[in-house]
Amino acid sequence: MEVSRIRALRGPNLWSRHTALEAIVSCVEPERSLVTLPGFEAAVRALFPAVGSLRTSRHTGPVSLAHVLESAVLALQAQAGCPVTFSRTAATVEPGVYQVVVEYSEESVGRLALELGQQLIQAALTRTGFDVDSAIAKLRELDEDERLGPSTGAIVDAAIARGIPWRRLTQGSLVQFGWGSKQRRIQAAEVDATSAVSESIAQDKDLTKKLLHAAGVPVPLGRPVADADEAWAAAQAIGLPVVVKPQDGNQGKGVTVNIVDRAHMEVAFRAAAEIGDVMVEKFLPGSDFRLLVVGSKMVAASRRDPPQVLGDGVHTVRELVDIVNSDPRRGEGHATSLTKIRFDEIAVARLAAQGLNPQSVAEKGRRILLRNNANLSTGGTATDVTDDVHPDIAAQAVTAAQMVGLHICGVDLVCETMLKPLEEQHGGIVEVNAAPGLRMHISPSYGKGRNVGEAMVNHLYGPGEDGRIPVVAVTGTNGKTTTARLIAHLFASSGLRVGMTNTDGVYVDGRQIDSGDCSGPKSARNVLMHPDVDAAVFETARGGMLREGLGFDRCQVAVVTNIGKGDHLGLNYITTVEDLAVLKRVIVQNVAPDGFAVLNAADPIVAAMASSCPGHVIYFTADRHHPIMATHRAQGHRTVYVDGDAIVAAVGSWRESIPLRDIPLTRGGSIAFQVENAMASIAAAWGAGQKWDSIRRGLASFANDADNAPGRFNVMDFRGATVIADYGHNPDAMRALVAAVDAMPAGRRSVVISGAGDRRDDDIREQTVILGDAFDDVILFEDACQRGRADGEVLTLLRQGLANAKRTHRVDEIHGEFIAIDHALERLEPGDLCLILVDQVEEALAHLAQRVTAG
């Protein structure tokens, strides 16, 4: 068994909506059925009993090693605690070659599981050992390192529940919610609106206390100190006991409380000084409480108890700590609900204050504190007390957060109880924290967990908001780029700042920010990350969908222009028009429930995609009497069609009519394929909720020139002859172009063409079969478009297509695209027409524009 090309499908894809790895797996003859591998299945199960069923109802043929790999990779992740459920293995047209697809929750974990799955199969084949426990431990450890922490994860889960899209921007906790101009970002439990000044204030404990005191909030007395001697002097002046803490700290690091003697002060000062400048403040009696403030509300509260053990009269203190730390709920970091108790010099000093040491055996039932501060990061526990918080305490916590300027704030208090105001019990606020940990509120050690993630998402987005901007995805065989450009123009006409991707580049608010073929998911994600985008239009090509899936979770409108006889068939196991349709259908399957699929009713394969749409359907075609159109209209659904000399949008008895003469793109309706592109664009804008006045304005102002729609039927005048530049590159495009130029008056007709080498031989030949019946002269050229073909191979195929041409009487072969263009232009006479099928679009159009300008 050999595993080649591994792809990470990071968005909705050909197989499912899940993120998944897709691997190409080749099996030699004996590996294509477990029947021919006696003892193998038993060996696999002996090594990994949790591998699951290898013979399921989904397997219609023999179970191969590829199927076993699928089951193993999924089961390994599941055993490691990853929430994965989807997998599939599909046989390709090549014997013994399979596509194995397995869901992942973290990409690196999925890749490691794929490696371990191969090792498992190899061990079963060779009857050698495989340490499954070690494999699962590696996966679990990697998953804990890679996945979002509990605080960020809770916020993301709440956003998902509200249908808000999200994207992790780093391997850490920086997350974007929403798209474009409606995006918000968080860093763990910290929001983008919080200023760096507010964070700086929160980190300065002394300054924070001064501000809170000025606001009338109870705080303990204290001051910064430079060394241990000054710290002890301050402690005596303030009055013992005291607390020593870093002036700029978090998570309780370096904090020591209830200091009553000089020796303890020495240890405490060293611990705090490792973090930064040190301060001493009055120790307040009572328990340690953490209140979480989100916006203007106190949303959760916990009592935090310091790490402790109970004596049993048998075990030493160190042994008791080891026993407590063996609890599976306790881990090293923040991934588990509890953290292991630290046994360090601070713990030893705290034992000494209780007359104990690590080897002491305490009497049964004695409570032994290992620290005075109660942070969870040092092994403490949390008890939910949200329902007990007195309204005055909640109000003071909100005041503290707002005084510092924090939108999300952890307010630390020390007092006897939450049931009475602080002033009545000599309590006070000892700290405020930016980016507070949420673990103690989400899954407290004791009491009810609180959905604080929901509170944070509600702070970011108001009722009914989901952070989404209108997204239109456009796919098909021909017309994608023109349709995408026109839809973007219609959005812009209504005042929206539009992000657009296509095969020419990436555009934001009319400005090109990237060039080249940008019709894939990476470009789409970049647009959705741009803060100046109010709506997005994505040309969605087959390559990007196969390579990585979609760059968005769902779209408001999906447009499928046509499928016809397809294009690029034979690549990446997309061998038939039906295969291509299944792939193109992905955008339709991921339409929002309240969105629309815009489908070409005249293309049976496209029309059939309606059943896969979770939302609504708008059919378009020139023939309003088409059976699918008539039925759809009769059922009260939306349709767009041609009636006389106008494009009509209709639903029920309502109609909106736009004369073709007001749509320059169509040249008065004479260019049939541009009429189709206009209908698709009108339907998309309608489905996205655009107003008809702006749609009309946009149609009238869209110029189909080389600047606005390069290589899309750009018409120019050259010495009285008509020159048309287009990027058509498949048989269906040739038919559409021939129909368009036939409607244009001309004398001698010539065409300049090459062929893309990554098409099938028959597809290359068929292009010139079509052109040979419509043009007098054909100029064949060879340049950058060979794409893996040998020199002269593409030209030979194109010449073969002209063998029985009915009209062509002259064929020239030119090496070099620009030379071929110049050759064609020099032969033009007034009244002639020349169709130039460009390959290097930008460069060829620039060359052509220079020649046309020079005359």
KEKOLBA-518254 format. One record per residue (C-alpha): residue in three letters; x, y, z. Coordinates in steps of 0.1 Angstrom, whole numbers, plus 5000, padded with zeros to 4 digits. Example, Ala and Ser with C-alpha at 12.3 -4.5 7.8 and 13.67 -1.06 7.14 Angstrom:
REM residues 2
Ala512349555078/Ser513749895071/
REM end
This chain:
REM residues 855
Met500050005000/Glu501350344990/Val499950685002/Ser500550974979/Arg499151324976/Ile497551425009/Arg495251725009/Ala493751915038/Leu490152005029/Arg489652305052/Gly486052395041/Pro482952235027/Asn484152005000/Leu483251734975/Trp482751475002/Ser481151665031/Arg480951985051/His483551855075/Thr487251945075/Ala489051635063/Leu492251485049/Glu492051335014/Ala494751085005/Ile495350894974/Val496050534983/Ser497350274958/Cys497049904966/Val498649624947/Glu496449334937/Pro496549124969/Glu495849434990/Arg492549514972/Ser490549264992/Leu490949135027/Val489848795014/Thr493348764998/Leu495048855030/Pro494348565054/Gly494748655090/Phe495249025084/Glu491849135099/Ala492448935131/Ala495949085133/Val494649445130/Arg492049385157/Ala494549225180/Leu496749535177/Phe493949785178/Pro490649645190/Ala488849985187/Val489449985149/Gly485649935144/Ser483849745116/Leu485849695085/Arg482849555066/Thr480049815065/Ser477049865043/Arg478850155027/His481449915011/Thr479749794980/Gly482849604968/Pro485749424983/Val487349575015/Ser490849695006/Leu493749815028/Ala492650165018/His489350095036/Val491249965066/Leu493350285067/Glu490150495066/Ser488750305096/Ala492050315115/Val492650685111/Leu489150775122/Ala489250535152/Leu492650655163/Gln491451015165/Ala488250915182/Gln490150725209/Ala492351035215/Gly489151225223/Cys488851415189/Pro485151485179/Val485351315145/Thr482651095129/Phe482951115091/Ser485150905067/Arg484850755033/Thr486850555008/Ala486050584971/Ala487550374943/Thr488950574913/Val488950494877/Glu492450354881/Pro492449994893/Gly493749974929/Val493750344935/Tyr491450494961/Gln490550834976/Val490550795014/Val488851085032/Val488851115070/Glu487451405091/Tyr489851585114/Ser489251845142/Glu492851965142/Glu494851925110/Ser498151825125/Val496351555146/Gly494651425115/Arg498051405097/Leu499651225126/Ala496750975128/Leu497250905091/Glu500850825097/Leu500050605126/Gly497350435107/Gln499850335080/Gln502150205107/Leu499349995122/Ile498649835089/Gln502249765082/Ala502549605117/Ala499549385109/Leu500949285076/Thr504349185090/Arg502949055123/Thr505049285143/Gly504149505173/Phe502349835174/Asp502050035207/Val498550155204/Asp498550315238/Ser501650525229/Ala500050615196/Ile496850745212/Ala498850925239/Lys500851115211/Leu497551205194/Arg495951325226/Glu499051525236/Leu499151695202/Asp495451765202/Glu495751935236/Asp498552145223/Glu496752235191/Arg493152285200/Leu491652605214/Gly491952645251/Pro488752625272/Ser488153005273/Thr488453055236/Gly486752735228/Ala483752825249/Ile483353155230/Val483752985196/Asp481152725206/Ala478753005215/Ala479353175182/Ile478752845163/Ala475452805181/Arg474453145168/Gly475553075133/Ile478353325134/Pro481353225111/Trp484753205127/Arg488353155117/Arg491453085138/Leu494053345127/Thr497053195146/Gln497952865164/Gly497153055196/Ser493853215207/Leu493453485181/Val490053425165/Gln488053625140/Phe484253615141/Gly482153735112/Trp483353855078/Gly484554175062/Ser483254495077/Lys481154295102/Gln484154105117/Arg485154105153/Arg488253955168/Ile489153815202/Gln492353695218/Ala491253435244/Ala488753625266/Glu489753965253/Val487954165226/Asp489254385198/Ala487554695212/Thr489654695244/Ser492454945242/Ala496154875250/Val495855155275/Ser493254975295/Glu495254655294/Ser498254845306/Ile496254995335/Ala494954645345/Gln498554515346/Asp499654795369/Lys498154685402/Asp499155005421/Leu497555235395/Thr494455015393/Lys493955045431/Lys494255425429/Leu491655445401/Leu489255215419/His489755405452/Ala488855725433/Ala485655555421/Gly484655465456/Val485355095453/Pro486854925484/Val490454825479/Pro493254715503/Leu496054955514/Gly499454885498/Arg502355025479/Pro505254925455/Val508554815471/Ala512054785457/Asp513554495478/Ala512754245506/Asp513854495533/Glu511454765520/Ala508754495516/Trp509054395553/Ala509054765563/Ala505954825543/Ala504254515558/Gln504854645593/Ala503554985584/Ile500454855567/Gly499954595594/Leu500354215592/Pro499253995576/Val500054115541/Val500054005505/Val503054025482/Lys502454025444/Pro503954135411/Gln502854485402/Asp502454365367/Gly501154005367/Asn498453765359/Gln497053415367/Gly498153455403/Lys501853405392/Gly504253515420/Val501353605444/Thr501753505481/Val499153585507/Asn498853585545/Ile502453665552/Val503153705589/Asp506953665593/Arg510253785578/Ala511253445565/His507953395546/Met508453755532/Glu511853665518/Val510453365499/Ala507353565487/Phe509453865475/Arg511753635454/Ala508753465438/Ala507153805429/Ala510353955417/Glu510753685391/Ile507653825374/Gly508454195377/Asp508254495401/Val506854395435/Met504154555457/Val502854485492/Glu499254525503/Lys497054455533/Phe495854095536/Leu492054095537/Pro490453805556/Gly487953585539/Ser487753385507/Asp488953455473/Phe486253535447/Arg486353595410/Leu483553785393/Leu483353795355/Val482154125340/Val481154135303/Gly480254475291/Ser477954625317/Lys476954305334/Met478354065360/Val477653725344/Ala479453475366/Ala481153435400/Ser483253165416/Arg484853115450/Arg488353005445/Asp489952785472/Pro493652725475/Pro495252395467/Gln494952165497/Val495051805509/Leu493451625539/Gly495651435563/Asp494851065567/Gly497350965594/Val499050735569/His500550915540/Thr503051205540/Val502051545526/Arg504051485494/Glu502251145490/Leu498851305495/Val499651565468/Asp500651285444/Ile497351105451/Val495351425445/Asn497351495413/Ser496551145400/Asp492951255395/Pro492351245357/Arg490651575358/Arg493951735367/Gly496451825340/Glu499552035334/Gly497852325316/His494352465311/Ala492952185289/Thr491551995319/Ser488952115344/Leu491552115372/Thr495352175373/Lys497851965392/Ile498952105425/Arg502452265424/Phe504852145450/Asp507552415450/Glu509352635476/Ile506252845481/Ala504352525490/Val507152425513/Ala507052765530/Arg503352745535/Leu503752395551/Ala506352545574/Ala503952805585/Gln501652525596/Gly504352335614/Leu504752075586/Asn507251965560/Pro506851745528/Gln507551425548/Ser505151505576/Val502251265582/Ala499251475593/Glu496451345615/Lys493351225598/Gly491051505587/Arg493551785591/Arg493252045563/Ile496652125548/Leu497152435526/Leu499752425499/Arg499352795490/Asn497353085502/Asn496353225468/Ala493553025452/Asn494353045414/Leu493352745394/Ser496652755376/Thr498452645409/Gly496052365417/Gly493152545434/Thr489452465430/Ala486452675420/Thr482852675433/Asp480152855414/Val478453135435/Thr476853335408/Asp473453315423/Asp474653435456/Val476253765445/His474754075463/Pro473654345438/Asp475954605454/Ile478954375449/Ala477954305413/Ala477654685407/Gln481054755422/Ala482554485400/Val481054655369/Thr482354995381/Ala485854855385/Ala485854705350/Gln484555025335/Met486955245355/Val489855055340/Gly488255035306/Leu487954655302/His485054515282/Ile485754165295/Cys487154175330/Gly487953925358/Val487454115391/Asp489153955421/Leu487654015456/Val488453905491/Cys485653895516/Glu483753655539/Thr480653615517/Met478953725485/Leu475653775503/Lys476554105519/Pro478054435505/Leu481854465508/Glu481654755532/Glu479754555557/Gln482454285559/His485654485554/Gly486154315520/Gly487654475489/Ile488654435453/Val492254325451/Glu492754305413/Val491154345379/Asn492354115351/Ala492254155313/Ala491753835293/Pro490453645324/Gly490353265323/Leu486853125319/Arg487552775330/Met486352825365/His482952955353/Ile482552705324/Ser483352395344/Pro483752475381/Ser485052205405/Tyr481752235423/Gly478352385413/Lys476752495381/Gly478652575350/Arg477852905333/Asn477652975296/Val479953275297/Gly480953225261/Glu477353315251/Ala477553635271/Met480753735253/Val479353665219/Asn476153855228/His478454145238/Leu480154135203/Tyr476954095183/Gly473454225191/Pro470254025188/Gly469653895152/Glu473253975141/Asp475453695128/Gly478453885115/Arg477853785079/Ile478053995048/Pro476353885015/Val478453624998/Val477853514962/Ala479653204949/Val479853164911/Thr480752854892/Gly480152674859/Thr482052584827/Asn481752924810/Gly480753274819/Lys482053254855/Thr484353554855/Thr482053794836/Thr479153694858/Ala481153744890/Arg482354084878/Leu478854194869/Ile477454084902/Ala480154274920/His479354584899/Leu475654554908/Phe476554544945/Ala478854844941/Ser476055034924/Ser474055014956/Gly476955164976/Leu478554854990/Arg482254804992/Val482754474973/Gly485454214976/Met485753994945/Thr487953704935/Asn488253554900/Thr490753414876/Asp492253754871/Gly492953854907/Val491453984939/Tyr489654324941/Val488554524971/Asp486354824966/Gly487454844930/Arg491154824937/Gln493154514927/Ile495154384956/Asp496354054941/Ser496853924906/Gly496853584888/Asp494253304892/Cys492653384925/Ser489553174921/Gly490452944951/Pro489552934988/Lys492653105000/Ser491753424981/Ala488153404993/Arg489353375029/Asn491553685025/Val488653885012/Leu486453785041/Met489253895064/His489454245049/Pro487754505071/Asp486654715041/Val484354455025/Asp480554485028/Ala479754215002/Ala481753944985/Val481553774951/Phe483753464946/Glu484453294913/Thr484752934925/Ala486752714903/Arg486952344903/Gly490652334912/Gly490352524945/Met487352314955/Leu489251994949/Arg492452124965/Glu491052264997/Gly487252294996/Leu485352624999/Gly486752925016/Phe483452995035/Asp480952785054/Arg477952895034/Cys476853155009/Gln473853375005/Val473653304967/Ala475253024946/Val475253074908/Val475852784884/Thr476152934849/Asn476252604830/Ile477952274828/Gly477452174791/Lys480151924780/Gly482452034808/Asp486052134809/His489352004823/Leu487851654823/Gly490251364830/Leu492151564858/Asn492051474895/Tyr489651184889/Ile486951414875/Thr486451214843/Thr482851274833/Val480451564830/Glu478451394859/Asp481551394881/Leu482151764873/Ala478451844882/Val478851674916/Leu481851894923/Lys480252214910/Arg477152134931/Val479152184963/Ile478352564963/Val474652484959/Gln474752234988/Asn476152515010/Val473552785003/Ala472152935035/Pro468652825045/Asp467353165036/Gly469553205005/Phe469153124968/Ala470752894942/Val470653064908/Leu470552774882/Asn470452754844/Ala467152584836/Ala468252514800/Asp471152294813/Pro469651964826/Ile472551884848/Val472552234864/Ala468752234868/Ala468851904887/Met471052064914/Ala467952234928/Ser467151924949/Ser470551974967/Cys469852334977/Pro468952395014/Gly467552735005/His465452854976/Val465952844938/Ile465853104911/Tyr465852954876/Phe467053154846/Thr467053094808/Ala466053284777/Asp463053064770/Arg460253144795/His458152854782/His460852604791/Pro459052324811/Ile461252374842/Met460652754841/Ala456952714836/Thr456552474865/His458752674888/Arg456852994880/Ala453552814885/Gln454652704920/Gly455153064930/His458953064928/Arg461353314912/Thr462453304876/Val464453524852/Tyr463953504814/Val463853694782/Asp460553834769/Gly460854004736/Asp463554264739/Ala463754264777/Ile465054054806/Val462153984830/Ala462353884867/Ala459053734879/Val457553574909/Gly453753514911/Ser452053804894/Trp454954044901/Arg457354134873/Glu460354354868/Ser461354424832/Ile464754554820/Pro465154634783/Leu468154464767/Arg469154794751/Asp469854914786/Ile472354634792/Pro475454724771/Leu477054394779/Thr474554214757/Arg474954454727/Gly471254494725/Gly470654124731/Ser472654014701/Ile475253824722/Ala473353524736/Phe475953414761/Gln476153764775/Val472353764779/Glu472753454799/Asn475453614821/Ala473253914826/Met470253694836/Ala472353504861/Ser473753834876/Ile470353984879/Ala469053674896/Ala471953674920/Ala471554044929/Trp467753984934/Gly468553684956/Ala470953894977/Gly468154154983/Gln469554434961/Lys467054714951/Trp465954724915/Asp466955084910/Ser470555004918/Ile470454684897/Arg469254884867/Arg471955144873/Gly474654884876/Leu473554704844/Ala473555024824/Ser477055134837/Phe478854804833/Ala481454834805/Asn482654504791/Asp486054644781/Ala489554514787/Asp489854724819/Asn486654604835/Ala486354254822/Pro489654154806/Gly489453874781/Arg485653854782/Phe484453944747/Asn486254274746/Val485354444713/Met487754694697/Asp488154884664/Phe491354854645/Arg491655034612/Gly487954994605/Ala488054624614/Thr486454464644/Val488754294668/Ile487354074697/Ala489553944725/Asp488253654746/Tyr489553384769/Gly487353104756/His489152774759/Asn486752484756/Pro484252354729/Asp481152504746/Ala482852844747/Met483752814710/Arg480052744701/Ala478953054722/Leu481553274705/Val480653154670/Ala477053234677/Ala478053584690/Val480253674660/Asp477753534635/Ala475353804648/Met477954074639/Pro478354194603/Ala481754134588/Gly483654054556/Arg486553814560/Arg486553644594/Ser489753524611/Val490553364644/Val493753334665/Ile493853034687/Ser496052794707/Gly495052514730/Ala495652444766/Gly497652124769/Asp495952004801/Arg492751924781/Arg491951594765/Asp492951544729/Asp489351534717/Asp488551854735/Ile491452034718/Arg490451904684/Glu486851984688/Gln487652354693/Thr488952394658/Val486252164644/Ile483852424655/Leu485952724644/Gly486752574610/Asp483052604600/Ala482852974610/Phe486153144601/Asp487953204568/Asp491453224583/Val492753034613/Ile496053144629/Leu497352864652/Phe500052964678/Glu502052784704/Asp503352964735/Ala502952924772/Cys499852714771/Gln501352374764/Arg501152274800/Gly503151954799/Arg502651874762/Ala505651834739/Asp506552104714/Gly504152094684/Glu501751844700/Val498952094706/Leu499352254671/Thr499051904656/Leu495751834674/Leu494352174664/Arg495352114628/Gln493551774629/Gly490351954640/Leu490552164608/Ala490951864585/Asn487251874574/Ala486652244579/Lys483752374558/Arg484852744557/Thr488552774566/His490752804536/Arg493952934551/Val495752804582/Asp498952964596/Glu501152834624/Ile502953094645/His505353044674/Gly504653314700/Glu501253454711/Phe502153824705/Ile503653744671/Ala500453564662/Ile498353864672/Asp500554104652/His500253864622/Ala496453864624/Leu496254244628/Glu498454314598/Arg496154114575/Leu492954294585/Glu491054514561/Pro488254754569/Gly485054554575/Asp486954234586/Leu486454064620/Cys489153894640/Leu488553684671/Ile491653654692/Leu491553384718/Val494153504743/Asp496053274766/Gln498253514786/Val495353744793/Glu496854054809/Glu499954054787/Ala498153984755/Leu495554244761/Ala498154504770/His499954424737/Leu496754434718/Ala495754764734/Gln499054914724/Arg498654804688/Val495054934686/Thr496055264701/Ala498855304677/Gly496555214648/
REM end
